[in-house]
Amino acid sequence: MDGINLPRIKCLLVDDLEDNLLALAALLQSEDVDIFTSRSGPEALELLLVHDFALAFLDVQMPEMDGFQLAELMRGSERTRQVPIIFVTAGAREAQRVFKGYESGAVDFIYKPIEPLILKNKADVFFQLYRQRQQLAQQLKDKTETLRLNEMFSALLAHDLRNPLSAILASAQLLKRRSSEAHAQEVAARILSSGGHMGRLIEDMLDAWASGMPSGSRRWRPT
């Protein structure tokens, strides 16, 4: 979204072998993506508590906590259950293994040796989806702020302008009724005429404000 500084995209790589992490990071590195690496499931969980990731690549075979177990923990947490998971494995393409992966929450599998173009294309799809969600969230935030400012403006018109004007008009009417002087009558008439004109302007501004609001918000109008 032009003119808006959105947070950078973050990608998590989890593998117990440093060489594998370096190879994956080199393939996925780009100008608007930050790569985070972890060599164990517990370490990855610590990163997931701090950062919002657009995508996670998990190695299936790891000591202490394998990729399937890590994925199940991620899916069990409100904070991380929406993070897309792609498993990376050197194992055979066994139907039971694939089923277990998808059951654990994976969106895809990548088999070693890794084809760089396939890896990059798969990642880019999820990075683009994440960026679109960021943009939609920012647009919603901007519209909410606009609604708040409009409500403040309407309150200003209704309370700081319309209410004092009502007091002025009431005073002018009282002056006109209780004074028989021609000058007082003339002044009261001018005040009532000008006040009526100002009141119509205020109402027109309120109507213009209401017409520009989302349909679900027009039902509210300060009095």
N, C-alpha and C positions, 0 to 999 in steps of 0.2 A: 504494500500500500504506500503510495508516494507520500513523502513528507512525514511519515511516521517511523520512529525508531523502534523497531520490534526487538525483543531479546534474541540473541543468537541461538541457532539450532544446536542441540546437544545430542550426541550419540554415545552410547555405552557399549564397550567391547569387553567381554568377559572370557578369559582363557587362562589356564594355568601355565601356559608356555609363553615366555616373553617374545620369542621369535614370531609366534603366530600373531600376537598383539601388534607387533611392529609392522608386520606385513598387512594386516587388515587396516591399521591406521593409515598407512601409506596409500592404500587404495581408496579410502573414503575421505581423506583430508580435502577440504575445499575452503574457500574464502569465508563463507558464512556458516561453517559447521565447526563446532568444537568437539574434539574426540576425547572421551574419558576412558581409561583402561583400568581393569581390575583383574587380579590373578586368582581370585577365589569368590565363592558365593557370598560369604559374610562381608567381605570387603565391598562387593558390588551393592549389597543391601545398604551399607553405610552411605555410599554415593547416591543411591536412589532416595534416601531420606532428605538429601540436601538439594539435589538438582532435579529439574523437570526435563526428562529425556524424550526426544521425538522417536527414538528407535533404540532397541537393544539387541546386540548379537551375542548369543550365549553358546559357548562350546558345550557339547553334550557330555563329554567324558572329562570330568574333573574330580580330584580327590576331595574328601570331606563333604562336599555338597555338589552334586552333578547339576547339569543344566536343567533337567526336568524338575528337580527339587527346587531350584532357584525360581523357575518360572511359576511353580505352584504357590510359592511364598509371595511372589509379586502379584499374582492374581488374587490372593487373599487379602491384600491391603488396598484400602480405598485410594490411597495416594498413587499407587503404581499399577493398578489393575488395567488402566487404559494404555499403558506403554506397549506398543507393538513389539513382538519378540520374533526374531529369526534365529533358528538353531543352526549352528555350524558343526558338522560332524564328518569324521573320516570313516564312519561305520558303513556297513552295507545298507542298501535301500530295502530294508525289511518292512513289510506292511505293518506288522505289530509295533515296530519302533516308531514308524511315522504316525500311527494312530495315537500312541502314547504322547508323542510330541504335541500334536494338535489338541489332545485332551488336556495337556498341561497349560495350554494357552498360546501356542505358537501360531503365527500367521503364515510361516513359510519355513522351508529347509534349504540350506546350501551345503552341498557335498564337496569335500576336498578330493582332489586339488581344486581350488577355487578358480572359477572363470572370472577374471577382473570385470569384464563388461557386464556380465549378469549381476554380479555383486553390486556394482555401481548403479545399475538401472533399478534394481529392487530398492536400494536405499533411497534413491532420488524420489521415488514414488511416495514413500512415507515422509520424507522431508518436505515435499510439496504439500501434502495433506496437513502436516503439522503447521506449516506456515499459513495455510488458508484458515485453519482454526484460530491461529493467533490474530489474523487480520479481522475475522468476524468478531472475536472477543473485543478487539480494540474499537471496532465500529459500534458495538453495543455500548461500550463504556462511553464513547464520545456522545452517542445519542442520549444516554442517561444524563450526562452532564448538561447537554443542551436543554433537556426537559427541566432539569433543576433550575437552570438560569432563567428559563421562561417563566417558571412558577414564581421565582423571586421577583421578576419584572411585573408580573400580573399583580402580585401582592402589593408592590409599590404603587401601582396605579389605583388599586382598589382601596387601600388603607391610607396611604400617605397623600393621595390627591383627592379621591372621591369623598372620603369622610370629612376632611377640612372644608371642601367645597360645599357640602351639605350644611355645615355650620354657618358658612358665609351666607348662603341663600336663606336660611332660616332667619338670620339676623336682619337681612334686607327686607324680608316679608314683615317682620315685626316692626321695623322702622316705618315701612309704608303704611301699616295699619294704625300706628300710634301717633304719627306726626302729620299735622295738617299743613305744614310749611311746603310751599311749592318747590323750593330748592331740595328739601329732604325727600319729597316725593320723586323728584327728577333723579336724584342720586340713587335712591332705592331701585327705581326702574332700570337704571343703567347697570347696577350690580346684578339684578335678576336676569337681565338680558345677556350680559357677559357670562354670568355663571351658568345659564342654560346652554350657551354655546360651548363653554368649556366642558360641561357635563357630557354633551353629545360627542365631543372629541374623545373624551376618556372612554366612553362606551364603544366608539368606533375602534379605538386602539385595542380594547379588550376583545372585540369581535374578530379583529384581524389576527390577534394572538391565538385565539381559539381555533380559527380556520387553518392556521399553520401547524397545529399540533397533530400528532398521530390520533387516529379515530378513537382508540381506546382511552385517550387522555382527555378528550374534549368534554367528558361528562362533568369534570371538576372545574369550577370557576369560583374564585373568591368573591365574597359579597361585602 
